[in-house]
């Protein structure tokens, strides 16, 4: 499958989400819930996805994936609110936002900082999705070639990294 076909499938799926009102409601609701999760310190994107997973068992596959992606992306973005407004990152990914955003808020430029964060998050999400569309078939083909030896080395590497951190 070439890249043109991959993008065709990707954009047809996006079109099917945009034209389905129930999927749009799920997308906006889960994204809003993700923003709330991200804005509250201690509640991370991973926790939001883990909690929402139990609610997605009765959904269609497309609805469940839309909900899980919405809460994850919303939570990663929502962490910037606490970083900018009160200098407490809501998520670990928003720690760098506190370095620039909070001083801007102290100068009265909180709206500008939130606007920049929103723009950067939207562009980053779009670019990230494009990379996923391009590189997923290559990574999947590589992963299917793994044998027991590679799985052993991967597990051994994880144990060594975990041991060296602690």
Number of C-alpha atoms within 10 A of each C-alpha: 6 8 12 10 10 15 14 11 13 14 12 12 13 11 11 13 18 13 11 10 11 11 18 17 12 19 24 16 16 25 24 18 21 31 26 22 28 34 26 18 16 14 17 24 27 16 17 22 20 13 12 18 14 9 11 16 10 9 11 10 11 12 18 20 14 21 28 24 17 22 31 26 20 27 32 23 28 31 32 32 28 23 26 29 20 13 19 20 26 30 26 16 16 24 18 12 22 23 14 14 27 23 16 18 20 12 8 11 15 18 14 13 22 20 12 13 20 15 12 13 18 14 12 12 14 12 12 12 13 13 11 12 15 16 12 12 15 9 11 10 10 10 11 8 8 10 9 8 9 12 11 11 11 12 12 12 12 12 11 11 11 10 9 8 6 5
